[in-house]
Amino acid sequence: MELFLDPMKLLLATAKDVLPVLGLLVLFQMVVLRKPLPRPGRIIFGFCLVLVGMACFLGGLDLALFPVGRTMALQLAKGAQSGGREIWAADGYTCLPFWSGFPPPSRSRR
């Protein structure tokens, strides 16, 4: 049952975060553009699909990426407590986004 309740909690939290954006878009459509919503059923269905997709994405981040960030933070804190002997971790984490932007060389020859 806990496995069922946790995704539902995540879905409700995502809906709480996305509903103001939807409200703003509907308000803009009705007040500024002065046009009714075209096909509201399809818009509601699409909104539900967006909620499910965002909840799955956030759940994946929580399972895969956040533990890595937590580990990196603990390593950096451990290095700061030991007098900076593990400063290589900070250097590596700083350079990682820089080097990830370089594409690998092409293997094809013209």
Backbone as CSV, one residue per row, in Angstrom:
resi,resn,N_x,N_y,N_z,CA_x,CA_y,CA_z,C_x,C_y,C_z
1,MET,0.814,-1.187,0.000,0.000,0.000,0.000,0.864,1.260,0.000
2,GLU,2.031,1.184,0.682,2.915,2.344,0.740,3.435,2.698,-0.646
3,LEU,3.690,1.696,-1.452,4.146,1.941,-2.817,3.078,2.674,-3.628
4,PHE,1.811,2.423,-3.331,0.724,3.104,-4.027,0.547,4.537,-3.521
5,LEU,0.718,4.749,-2.220,0.483,6.074,-1.650,1.593,7.060,-1.994
6,ASP,2.818,6.607,-2.087,3.910,7.518,-2.381,3.793,8.132,-3.785
7,PRO,3.500,7.356,-4.837,3.297,7.995,-6.145,2.081,8.917,-6.179
8,MET,1.039,8.585,-5.428,-0.126,9.462,-5.389,0.223,10.781,-4.705
9,LYS,1.041,10.716,-3.656,1.473,11.931,-2.973,2.319,12.788,-3.917
10,LEU,3.185,12.133,-4.678,4.023,12.836,-5.649,3.164,13.471,-6.743
11,LEU,2.144,12.760,-7.202,1.251,13.290,-8.231,0.464,14.484,-7.710
12,LEU,-0.005,14.417,-6.476,-0.740,15.547,-5.892,0.170,16.758,-5.666
13,ALA,1.413,16.521,-5.261,2.350,17.625,-5.074,2.676,18.283,-6.412
14,THR,2.811,17.484,-7.458,3.063,18.024,-8.793,1.867,18.834,-9.271
15,ALA,0.659,18.328,-9.038,-0.546,19.062,-9.436,-0.639,20.393,-8.700
16,LYS,-0.265,20.395,-7.416,-0.298,21.636,-6.636,0.685,22.666,-7.208
17,ASP,1.810,22.199,-7.736,2.796,23.111,-8.308,2.419,23.601,-9.699
18,VAL,1.702,22.790,-10.469,1.410,23.118,-11.864,0.070,23.848,-12.023
19,LEU,-0.835,23.688,-11.079,-2.148,24.335,-11.194,-2.082,25.857,-11.315
20,PRO,-1.203,26.562,-10.613,-1.133,28.017,-10.817,-0.729,28.408,-12.243
21,VAL,0.137,27.620,-12.857,0.537,27.903,-14.243,-0.658,27.707,-15.172
22,LEU,-1.400,26.634,-14.967,-2.591,26.397,-15.783,-3.608,27.509,-15.582
23,GLY,-3.801,27.937,-14.336,-4.729,29.031,-14.058,-4.316,30.319,-14.754
24,LEU,-3.035,30.613,-14.755,-2.543,31.807,-15.424,-2.779,31.746,-16.932
25,LEU,-2.547,30.576,-17.514,-2.774,30.434,-18.962,-4.250,30.572,-19.314
26,VAL,-5.121,29.975,-18.511,-6.560,30.082,-18.766,-7.021,31.521,-18.579
27,LEU,-6.524,32.181,-17.550,-6.871,33.587,-17.316,-6.418,34.465,-18.486
28,PHE,-5.228,34.227,-18.987,-4.732,34.994,-20.122,-5.605,34.766,-21.362
29,GLN,-5.971,33.507,-21.579,-6.807,33.173,-22.734,-8.165,33.870,-22.639
30,MET,-8.760,33.869,-21.458,-10.111,34.407,-21.311,-10.131,35.934,-21.213
31,VAL,-9.164,36.537,-20.509,-9.200,37.977,-20.241,-8.483,38.769,-21.323
32,VAL,-7.269,38.380,-21.655,-6.482,39.170,-22.602,-6.889,38.876,-24.042
33,LEU,-6.940,37.593,-24.395,-7.298,37.236,-25.774,-8.802,37.270,-26.017
34,ARG,-9.580,37.193,-24.948,-11.045,37.211,-25.014,-11.615,36.130,-25.941
35,LYS,-11.072,34.956,-25.820,-11.552,33.817,-26.606,-11.807,32.654,-25.650
36,PRO,-12.844,31.870,-25.927,-13.099,30.705,-25.070,-12.027,29.628,-25.319
37,LEU,-11.935,28.721,-24.365,-10.972,27.629,-24.513,-11.443,26.678,-25.613
38,PRO,-10.603,26.440,-26.612,-10.986,25.479,-27.643,-10.795,24.053,-27.124
39,ARG,-11.798,23.245,-27.239,-11.765,21.835,-26.839,-11.244,21.646,-25.415
40,PRO,-11.993,22.066,-24.412,-11.508,21.964,-23.025,-11.259,20.521,-22.578
41,GLY,-11.977,19.566,-23.144,-11.750,18.159,-22.792,-10.350,17.701,-23.161
42,ARG,-9.901,18.098,-24.334,-8.544,17.728,-24.761,-7.497,18.454,-23.923
43,ILE,-7.790,19.672,-23.520,-6.844,20.420,-22.687,-6.713,19.758,-21.320
44,ILE,-7.821,19.331,-20.743,-7.786,18.659,-19.443,-7.052,17.325,-19.553
45,PHE,-7.312,16.584,-20.629,-6.621,15.310,-20.844,-5.113,15.546,-20.991
46,GLY,-4.721,16.547,-21.750,-3.304,16.870,-21.917,-2.669,17.306,-20.609
47,PHE,-3.409,18.063,-19.819,-2.910,18.480,-18.515,-2.673,17.263,-17.613
48,CYS,-3.568,16.295,-17.649,-3.376,15.075,-16.859,-2.140,14.313,-17.316
49,LEU,-1.922,14.242,-18.626,-0.725,13.574,-19.130,0.546,14.309,-18.720
50,VAL,0.501,15.634,-18.724,1.652,16.424,-18.270,1.926,16.142,-16.800
51,LEU,0.880,16.073,-15.979,1.064,15.783,-14.558,1.716,14.419,-14.344
52,VAL,1.247,13.420,-15.065,1.819,12.077,-14.910,3.283,12.081,-15.364
53,GLY,3.572,12.733,-16.478,4.946,12.785,-16.965,5.874,13.520,-16.013
54,MET,5.427,14.640,-15.488,6.260,15.383,-14.544,6.459,14.618,-13.244
55,ALA,5.433,13.923,-12.784,5.571,13.128,-11.563,6.569,11.996,-11.775
56,CYS,6.521,11.338,-12.939,7.488,10.276,-13.238,8.901,10.843,-13.327
57,PHE,9.047,12.000,-13.944,10.352,12.637,-14.067,10.910,12.991,-12.695
58,LEU,10.091,13.596,-11.831,10.553,13.952,-10.493,10.848,12.716,-9.650
59,GLY,10.067,11.665,-9.835,10.358,10.414,-9.126,11.680,9.816,-9.572
60,GLY,11.968,9.886,-10.868,13.253,9.406,-11.372,14.412,10.231,-10.848
61,LEU,14.219,11.547,-10.777,15.270,12.393,-10.200,15.517,12.024,-8.744
62,ASP,14.448,11.776,-8.029,14.569,11.438,-6.618,15.290,10.101,-6.431
63,LEU,15.085,9.176,-7.346,15.729,7.863,-7.229,17.170,7.870,-7.723
64,ALA,17.471,8.626,-8.761,18.768,8.500,-9.413,19.704,9.671,-9.161
65,LEU,19.249,10.880,-9.309,20.146,12.029,-9.298,20.364,12.620,-7.914
66,PHE,19.344,12.700,-7.116,19.479,13.319,-5.793,20.441,12.557,-4.881
67,PRO,20.466,11.204,-4.899,21.468,10.515,-4.075,22.905,10.832,-4.500
68,VAL,23.142,11.033,-5.779,24.480,11.402,-6.238,24.860,12.770,-5.691
69,GLY,23.939,13.724,-5.741,24.201,15.042,-5.187,24.437,14.999,-3.689
70,ARG,23.677,14.147,-2.996,23.875,14.001,-1.561,25.262,13.443,-1.260
71,THR,25.700,12.457,-2.041,27.020,11.875,-1.860,28.112,12.901,-2.123
72,MET,27.941,13.687,-3.181,28.921,14.728,-3.481,28.995,15.744,-2.346
73,ALA,27.872,16.148,-1.813,27.862,17.116,-0.721,28.546,16.546,0.516
74,LEU,28.305,15.278,0.818,28.959,14.662,1.972,30.465,14.573,1.781
75,GLN,30.913,14.259,0.562,32.345,14.207,0.290,32.986,15.580,0.427
76,LEU,32.304,16.608,-0.062,32.852,17.954,0.067,32.910,18.393,1.531
77,ALA,31.892,18.063,2.296,31.886,18.420,3.717,32.968,17.653,4.467
78,LYS,33.164,16.400,4.109,34.205,15.592,4.734,35.586,16.167,4.417
79,GLY,35.763,16.631,3.184,37.037,17.237,2.812,37.280,18.543,3.547
80,ALA,36.243,19.315,3.772,36.395,20.577,4.497,36.716,20.321,5.963
81,GLN,36.171,19.270,6.549,36.435,18.959,7.949,37.834,18.409,8.155
82,SER,38.368,17.720,7.141,39.691,17.118,7.296,40.811,18.087,6.927
83,GLY,40.487,19.334,6.753,41.523,20.319,6.463,41.790,20.501,4.985
84,GLY,40.904,20.081,4.140,41.046,20.310,2.701,41.892,19.281,1.982
85,ARG,42.103,18.109,2.583,42.910,17.085,1.915,42.178,16.459,0.735
86,GLU,40.867,16.546,0.735,40.098,15.946,-0.360,39.530,17.025,-1.269
87,ILE,40.325,18.033,-1.546,39.867,19.128,-2.397,39.712,18.684,-3.851
88,TRP,40.320,17.557,-4.210,40.185,17.052,-5.574,38.734,16.793,-5.928
89,ALA,37.904,16.453,-4.933,36.481,16.211,-5.209,35.819,17.493,-5.686
90,ALA,36.134,18.613,-5.037,35.550,19.891,-5.445,36.026,20.277,-6.835
91,ASP,37.297,20.031,-7.128,37.816,20.341,-8.464,37.128,19.486,-9.526
92,GLY,36.964,18.216,-9.224,36.313,17.332,-10.188,34.865,17.699,-10.424
93,TYR,34.151,18.037,-9.363,32.745,18.405,-9.507,32.583,19.746,-10.209
94,THR,33.567,20.617,-10.071,33.515,21.902,-10.754,33.772,21.731,-12.247
95,CYS,34.677,20.853,-12.615,35.041,20.658,-14.023,34.057,19.769,-14.770
96,LEU,33.277,18.993,-14.054,32.369,18.047,-14.706,31.403,18.703,-15.686
97,PRO,30.691,19.776,-15.334,29.792,20.389,-16.322,30.548,20.971,-17.512
98,PHE,31.752,21.465,-17.271,32.552,22.036,-18.357,32.920,20.966,-19.378
99,TRP,33.428,19.838,-18.916,33.862,18.793,-19.834,32.685,18.036,-20.465
100,SER,31.534,18.043,-19.825,30.394,17.332,-20.407,29.846,18.062,-21.636
101,GLY,30.219,19.312,-21.813,29.750,20.064,-22.979,30.527,19.785,-24.248
102,PHE,31.673,19.124,-24.139,32.467,18.824,-25.329,31.972,17.541,-25.977
103,PRO,31.691,17.592,-27.272,31.263,16.364,-27.950,32.465,15.449,-28.203
104,PRO,32.234,14.156,-28.259,33.351,13.266,-28.568,33.767,13.438,-30.025
105,PRO,35.003,13.112,-30.332,35.444,13.245,-31.726,34.721,12.259,-32.623
106,SER,34.544,12.648,-33.856,33.853,11.790,-34.810,34.782,10.667,-35.271
107,ARG,34.231,9.491,-35.414,35.028,8.352,-35.852,34.979,8.153,-37.366
108,SER,34.081,8.849,-38.019,33.964,8.676,-39.464,35.022,9.502,-40.192
109,ARG,35.520,8.924,-41.270,36.504,9.635,-42.092,35.876,9.982,-43.416
110,ARG,36.188,11.148,-43.866,35.582,11.591,-45.128,36.466,11.304,-46.292
